[in-house]
Amino acid sequence: MSLSDAAPMLEGIRVIDLTSVVFGPYATQILADFGAEVIKVEPEHGDTFRYSGKPAKSKAMSPGHLTLNRGKQSVVLNLKDDADADIMREMIKTADVFIHNIRDKAIQKLGFGYETVRALNPELIYVHCVGFGSRGPYAPLQAYDDVIQGATGTTSLLGKVDGNDTPRFLPSLIADKVAGLNGAYATLAAIIHKLRTGRGQFVEVPMFEAFAHFMLKEHLAGATFDPPVGSVCYPRQVDPGRQPFPTADGHIVIVPYTLDSWHTVFHAMGRSDILEDDRFSTPRAMLKNQDDLYGLLSEFTPAKTTTEWIEVFRSVNVPCMPVRKIEDILDEPHLNESGFFSKRDHPTEGSFYEMSEASSFSDWSAKEPTPAPTIGEHSESIKSKFRSK
C-alpha cells in the first residue's frame, strides 16, 4: 500500500489488542481514537483493570475501564483452548498490528511469540509492551507503576522540595500513562514504515526506559556532562518556593519565567522598589536568589482575591491560572467550552462523562467512539467471522 492509497488517519488498520491494565490499553485507546479497528482479546474474567478504581455501577465496568477502552470491541478467548487459539491465529492473519503485554516465556508457551506470529503474517507489526527492556538484567522482572516510580528515582523528588526524605509516589499512574504514549507513537511510526516499505517488524516498548527518558529530560541536569558540572535535578522544579501562591480566597499559579516578566510582575503589584535590590538586578543574581523572589511574592499575593490577581496579571501578559481542586475539574470552563468533556449514555452503565481526544486535525474528524465494551460483548460476531471453516 502506498501513502497515497492509505485510508484517512488509521481507518482500515486492524489492531489485535492482548494488553491489560493501563500501559497497553492506553496505547490502543489512542489508536482507536484515530480510527483504527481495535479488537480487545480478554480472558473469561476480563481485563483486571475492569475491577479497579471504585466506585463502579456494575461489576467489571470500572471508571478506568470506561476511559481506557472506548472504541474497542471485546472478544473472550482462552488461548490455551485449541479452538480459541485457532480463532486468534485467523485474526492475526488479517491484522496490521498485534500488541500485548504478556511476558516473553508465557507468550511463547501460548504459541504467539514473534517468530511464530510472523510466520502467520510476515507484514505484521508486533508490539511487545514490557516492564524492562530485553537488553538489560531486569528483563525477566514484572513492573507496575509504583515499581517504575521507585526505580527511576521519581519517589525522591517530593522530598527534595519539602525536605521530607521519606520516598513518596506521585499521585498518578504517570509511568503507565507515559509508557502508553510511547507505545502509541512507536506503533504509529511502525505503521508509517509499513506503508512505505510493506514490511512489518518487532517493536519493544519498555516502561522503565520510557519513563526514565521522560523524567531525565530535565532532571539529568548537571550530570548530563562528563565529568558532571553540577548535581542531578532541574533546580527550578525542586525549589521549595515554587508552589502555588496564596490569595485572599484561594491560590494562584504565576509563572514569571524571565527577568523581564519578573519586572512586569512587581510593577503590576505596585512594588517596583523590589527591583532595586541587588539580589534581583541581573538574570544571574535572580537565579541565585529565586527562593527570595518566591518568598516575597507569596507575602504579597494574599492582599487580593484570585480573580483580582488574574485580572492584574493577564492585563500585563504574565502567565497565570487559578488553582483548582481535582474534584472541581468537571466545572472547568475552558474544558467545557472547548468540547473536551461530553456527556454520553452507555448501554449498560447509563449516563457518563467522556474525554475527547485532545488533538484536532483540519483534514479529519474523529467519529464518535463506541462506549467501552462489556466483557466479551463482541465475542459471538468476532468468533463467527474468524472461526476456521
C-alpha positions as CSV (number, residue, x, y, z in Angstrom):
1,M,0.0,0.0,0.0
2,S,1.4,3.4,-0.9
3,L,0.9,6.5,1.2
4,S,-1.5,8.0,-1.4
5,D,-3.7,4.9,-1.2
6,A,-3.8,4.9,2.6
7,A,-7.2,5.4,4.3
8,P,-7.7,8.6,6.3
9,M,-5.8,8.5,9.6
10,L,-5.9,4.9,10.9
11,E,-9.2,3.8,9.3
12,G,-8.7,0.3,7.8
13,I,-5.9,-0.5,10.3
14,R,-6.8,-3.6,12.4
15,V,-5.2,-3.9,15.8
16,I,-5.4,-7.1,17.9
17,D,-5.0,-6.0,21.5
18,L,-3.9,-8.5,24.1
19,T,-3.0,-5.9,26.7
20,S,-4.4,-5.2,30.1
21,V,-4.4,-2.7,33.0
22,V,-3.2,0.8,31.8
23,F,0.0,0.9,29.8
24,G,-1.1,-1.2,26.8
25,P,-4.8,-0.2,26.8
26,Y,-3.9,3.5,26.9
27,A,-1.8,3.0,23.8
28,T,-4.5,1.1,21.9
29,Q,-7.2,3.6,23.0
30,I,-5.2,6.3,21.3
31,L,-5.1,4.1,18.1
32,A,-8.8,3.6,18.4
33,D,-9.4,7.3,18.7
34,F,-7.5,7.8,15.5
35,G,-9.8,5.4,13.6
36,A,-8.1,2.0,14.0
37,E,-10.3,-1.1,14.5
38,V,-9.1,-2.4,17.9
39,I,-10.2,-5.9,18.9
40,K,-9.6,-6.4,22.6
41,V,-8.9,-10.0,23.5
42,E,-9.8,-10.8,27.1
43,P,-9.8,-13.9,29.4
44,E,-13.2,-15.1,30.7
45,H,-13.0,-12.7,33.8
46,G,-11.9,-9.8,31.6
47,D,-9.0,-7.3,31.9
48,T,-8.2,-6.9,35.6
49,F,-8.5,-3.1,35.4
50,R,-12.2,-3.6,34.9
51,Y,-12.3,-4.1,38.6
52,S,-10.1,-1.2,39.7
53,G,-10.9,2.4,40.6
54,K,-14.1,2.1,42.7
55,P,-16.9,3.1,42.7
56,A,-18.4,1.3,39.7
57,K,-22.0,0.9,38.9
58,S,-21.7,-2.7,37.9
59,K,-19.2,-5.5,38.1
60,A,-16.3,-5.4,35.6
61,M,-17.1,-1.9,34.4
62,S,-14.9,0.4,36.4
63,P,-14.4,4.1,35.6
64,G,-10.9,3.3,34.5
65,H,-12.1,0.7,32.0
66,L,-14.6,3.2,30.6
67,T,-11.8,5.8,29.9
68,L,-9.2,3.4,28.6
69,N,-11.2,1.1,26.3
70,R,-13.7,3.1,24.3
71,G,-13.9,2.5,20.6
72,K,-12.8,-1.2,21.0
73,Q,-14.5,-4.5,20.5
74,S,-14.2,-7.2,23.2
75,V,-13.8,-10.9,22.5
76,V,-13.3,-13.5,25.2
77,L,-10.7,-16.2,24.1
78,N,-9.0,-18.9,26.1
79,L,-5.7,-19.1,24.3
80,K,-5.0,-22.5,25.9
81,D,-8.0,-23.9,24.1
82,D,-7.2,-25.1,20.6
83,A,-10.4,-23.7,19.0
84,D,-9.9,-20.3,20.6
85,A,-6.2,-20.3,19.7
86,D,-7.2,-21.0,16.1
87,I,-9.5,-18.0,16.1
88,M,-6.7,-15.9,17.4
89,R,-4.4,-17.1,14.6
90,E,-7.0,-16.2,12.0
91,M,-7.4,-12.8,13.5
92,I,-3.7,-12.2,13.4
93,K,-3.5,-13.2,9.7
94,T,-5.8,-10.3,8.9
95,A,-4.2,-7.7,11.3
96,D,-1.9,-4.9,10.8
97,V,-0.8,-4.7,14.5
98,F,-0.6,-7.3,17.3
99,I,0.1,-5.8,20.7
100,H,0.4,-7.5,24.1
101,N,2.0,-7.1,27.5
102,I,2.5,-10.8,28.4
103,R,6.0,-11.8,29.5
104,D,8.1,-13.5,26.8
105,K,8.2,-17.0,28.3
106,A,4.4,-17.0,28.8
107,I,3.5,-15.7,25.3
108,Q,6.0,-18.3,23.7
109,K,4.2,-21.0,25.7
110,L,0.9,-19.9,24.4
111,G,2.3,-20.1,20.8
112,F,2.2,-16.4,20.0
113,G,5.8,-15.4,20.2
114,Y,7.1,-13.1,17.5
115,E,8.7,-15.7,15.2
116,T,5.6,-17.9,15.3
117,V,3.3,-15.0,14.6
118,R,5.5,-13.6,11.8
119,A,5.2,-16.9,10.0
120,L,1.4,-16.3,10.0
121,N,1.6,-12.7,8.8
122,P,5.1,-11.5,7.7
123,E,3.8,-7.9,7.3
124,L,2.5,-7.7,10.9
125,I,3.7,-5.1,13.3
126,Y,4.3,-7.0,16.6
127,V,4.4,-4.7,19.6
128,H,5.6,-6.0,23.0
129,C,4.8,-3.8,26.0
130,V,7.3,-4.8,28.7
131,G,8.3,-3.6,32.1
132,F,12.1,-3.6,31.4
133,G,13.9,-3.7,28.1
134,S,15.2,-7.1,27.0
135,R,18.8,-5.9,26.7
136,G,19.2,-5.3,30.5
137,P,19.4,-7.6,33.6
138,Y,15.9,-6.6,34.8
139,A,14.3,-8.0,31.6
140,P,12.5,-11.0,33.3
141,L,11.0,-8.9,36.1
142,Q,7.4,-7.7,36.5
143,A,6.8,-4.0,36.6
144,Y,3.9,-1.8,37.8
145,D,3.7,2.0,38.0
146,D,4.9,2.0,41.7
147,V,7.9,-0.1,40.8
148,I,8.9,2.2,38.0
149,Q,8.4,5.4,40.0
150,G,10.8,3.9,42.7
151,A,13.3,2.5,40.2
152,T,13.7,5.8,38.3
153,G,14.2,8.0,41.5
154,T,10.9,9.7,41.0
155,T,9.8,8.9,44.6
156,S,12.7,11.0,45.9
157,L,11.6,14.3,44.1
158,L,8.9,15.4,46.6
159,G,11.5,15.1,49.4
160,K,13.8,17.4,47.6
161,V,11.1,20.0,47.6
162,D,9.8,19.8,51.2
163,G,12.8,18.3,53.0
164,N,10.9,15.1,53.9
165,D,13.3,12.4,52.9
166,T,10.6,9.7,53.0
167,P,10.2,8.4,49.4
168,R,6.7,9.1,48.1
169,F,4.8,8.2,44.9
170,L,3.4,10.9,42.7
171,P,-0.4,10.5,43.0
172,S,-0.9,9.4,39.4
173,L,-0.3,6.3,37.3
174,I,2.2,8.5,35.5
175,A,4.7,5.8,34.5
176,D,1.9,3.6,33.0
177,K,0.5,6.6,31.0
178,V,3.8,7.8,29.8
179,A,4.7,4.3,28.6
180,G,1.2,4.1,26.9
181,L,2.0,7.3,25.0
182,N,5.4,5.7,23.9
183,G,3.5,2.6,22.9
184,A,1.1,4.6,20.7
185,Y,3.7,6.6,18.9
186,A,6.1,3.7,18.4
187,T,3.2,1.8,16.8
188,L,2.4,4.7,14.6
189,A,6.0,5.0,13.5
190,A,6.0,1.3,12.6
191,I,2.7,1.8,10.7
192,I,4.3,4.6,8.6
193,H,7.3,2.3,8.0
194,K,5.0,-0.4,6.8
195,L,3.1,1.9,4.5
196,R,6.4,3.0,2.9
197,T,8.2,-0.4,2.7
198,G,5.5,-3.0,3.0
199,R,7.4,-4.6,5.9
200,G,6.3,-5.4,9.4
201,Q,8.6,-5.6,12.4
202,F,9.0,-6.4,16.1
203,V,8.7,-3.3,18.4
204,E,9.6,-3.4,22.1
205,V,8.3,-0.7,24.4
206,P,9.8,-0.9,27.9
207,M,8.1,1.1,30.7
208,F,11.3,1.6,32.7
209,E,13.3,3.0,29.9
210,A,10.4,5.1,28.6
211,F,9.7,6.7,32.0
212,A,13.4,7.2,32.8
213,H,13.7,9.0,29.4
214,F,10.7,11.2,30.3
215,M,11.9,12.1,33.8
216,L,15.5,12.7,33.0
217,K,14.8,15.2,30.2
218,E,15.2,18.0,32.7
219,H,16.4,16.1,35.8
220,L,19.6,14.7,34.4
221,A,20.7,18.4,34.7
222,G,24.4,18.8,35.6
223,A,25.1,15.1,35.3
224,T,24.5,15.4,31.6
225,F,28.2,16.3,31.2
226,D,31.2,14.1,31.8
227,P,32.6,15.0,34.3
228,P,29.4,16.4,35.9
229,V,29.2,20.2,36.1
230,G,26.5,20.0,38.9
231,S,24.1,17.8,40.5
232,V,21.1,16.0,39.1
233,C,17.6,17.7,39.3
234,Y,16.5,20.8,37.4
235,P,16.7,23.4,40.2
236,R,13.5,25.3,39.4
237,Q,11.5,22.1,39.6
238,V,12.7,21.2,43.1
239,D,12.8,24.7,44.6
240,P,10.7,24.7,47.8
241,G,9.4,28.2,47.0
242,R,8.0,27.1,43.6
243,Q,4.4,26.5,44.8
244,P,1.0,28.0,44.1
245,F,0.8,31.4,45.8
246,P,-1.9,32.1,48.4
247,T,-4.5,34.7,47.7
248,A,-7.3,36.2,49.8
249,D,-9.7,33.4,48.8
250,G,-7.5,30.6,47.4
251,H,-4.4,30.1,45.4
252,I,-3.0,31.2,42.1
253,V,-0.2,29.9,39.8
254,I,2.0,32.7,38.5
255,V,4.9,32.0,36.1
256,P,7.2,35.0,35.6
257,Y,9.8,33.0,33.7
258,T,12.2,35.7,32.5
259,L,13.9,38.7,34.1
260,D,11.6,41.0,32.2
261,S,8.5,39.1,33.3
262,W,9.6,39.3,37.0
263,H,9.9,43.0,36.5
264,T,6.5,43.1,35.0
265,V,5.0,41.2,38.0
266,F,6.4,43.6,40.6
267,H,5.5,46.7,38.5
268,A,1.9,45.4,38.3
269,M,1.8,44.7,42.0
270,G,3.0,48.3,42.7
271,R,6.2,47.0,44.2
272,S,8.8,48.3,41.7
273,D,11.1,49.0,44.7
274,I,11.8,45.3,44.9
275,L,13.7,45.6,41.6
276,E,16.2,48.0,43.1
277,D,17.6,45.2,45.3
278,D,21.0,43.9,44.1
279,R,19.8,40.4,44.6
280,F,17.4,40.7,41.6
281,S,19.2,43.2,39.3
282,T,20.5,40.6,36.8
283,P,19.3,37.2,35.5
284,R,22.3,35.5,37.2
285,A,21.5,37.3,40.5
286,M,17.8,36.5,40.2
287,L,18.5,32.8,39.6
288,K,20.8,32.7,42.6
289,N,18.2,34.3,44.8
290,Q,15.0,32.8,43.3
291,D,14.0,31.5,46.8
292,D,13.8,35.1,48.0
293,L,11.8,36.1,44.9
294,Y,9.2,33.3,45.5
295,G,9.1,34.2,49.2
296,L,8.4,37.9,48.5
297,L,5.7,37.0,46.0
298,S,4.0,34.7,48.5
299,E,4.0,37.5,51.1
300,F,2.2,40.0,48.7
301,T,-0.4,37.8,47.0
302,P,-2.8,37.4,50.0
303,A,-3.7,41.1,49.5
304,K,-6.1,40.3,46.7
305,T,-8.5,37.6,45.6
306,T,-7.6,35.1,43.0
307,T,-9.9,36.8,40.5
308,E,-8.4,40.2,41.1
309,W,-4.9,38.9,40.6
310,I,-5.9,37.1,37.4
311,E,-7.2,40.4,36.0
312,V,-3.9,42.1,37.1
313,F,-1.5,39.6,35.6
314,R,-3.4,38.8,32.4
315,S,-3.6,42.5,31.7
316,V,0.2,42.6,31.5
317,N,0.6,39.2,29.8
318,V,2.1,37.3,32.7
319,P,1.1,33.6,32.6
320,C,-1.3,32.7,35.5
321,M,-4.2,30.5,36.3
322,P,-6.4,29.9,39.4
323,V,-5.6,26.7,41.3
324,R,-8.5,24.3,41.0
325,K,-9.3,21.2,43.1
326,I,-9.3,18.0,41.2
327,E,-12.9,17.4,42.3
328,D,-13.9,20.7,40.5
329,I,-12.4,19.7,37.1
330,L,-15.8,18.9,35.5
331,D,-16.7,22.6,36.0
332,E,-13.5,23.9,34.4
333,P,-14.9,26.5,31.9
334,H,-12.2,26.1,29.1
335,L,-12.5,22.3,29.1
336,N,-16.3,22.5,28.9
337,E,-16.5,25.2,26.2
338,S,-13.8,23.5,24.1
339,G,-15.8,20.3,24.0
340,F,-13.2,18.3,26.0
341,F,-16.0,16.7,28.1
342,S,-19.1,15.2,26.6
343,K,-21.9,13.5,28.3
344,R,-23.0,10.3,26.8
345,D,-25.1,7.2,27.5
346,H,-23.6,3.8,28.0
347,P,-25.8,0.8,27.1
348,T,-25.2,-0.8,30.5
349,E,-23.8,1.9,32.7
350,G,-26.1,4.8,31.9
351,S,-25.0,8.4,31.7
352,F,-21.3,9.1,31.9
353,Y,-18.7,11.7,31.1
354,E,-16.2,11.1,28.3
355,M,-13.0,13.0,27.5
356,S,-12.3,13.8,23.8
357,E,-9.0,13.2,22.0
358,A,-7.1,16.4,22.7
359,S,-5.6,16.8,19.2
360,S,-7.6,18.2,16.3
361,F,-7.0,18.0,12.6
362,S,-8.0,20.2,9.7
363,D,-8.5,17.3,7.3
364,W,-10.0,14.6,9.5
365,S,-12.7,14.4,12.1
366,A,-13.0,11.6,14.6
367,K,-16.2,9.5,14.6
368,E,-17.9,9.3,18.0
369,P,-16.3,6.3,19.6
370,T,-18.4,3.3,20.7
371,P,-18.6,3.1,24.5
372,A,-16.2,0.7,26.3
373,P,-17.4,-2.8,25.8
374,T,-18.7,-5.3,28.4
375,I,-16.7,-8.5,28.8
376,G,-16.9,-10.4,25.5
377,E,-19.6,-8.1,24.1
378,H,-18.5,-8.9,20.6
379,S,-17.4,-12.5,21.1
380,E,-20.2,-14.1,19.0
381,S,-19.7,-11.9,16.0
382,I,-15.9,-12.0,16.1
383,K,-15.7,-15.7,16.6
384,S,-18.1,-16.3,13.8
385,K,-16.1,-14.1,11.5
386,F,-12.7,-15.7,12.2
387,R,-13.6,-19.3,13.0
388,S,-12.0,-21.7,10.6
389,K,-14.4,-23.0,8.1
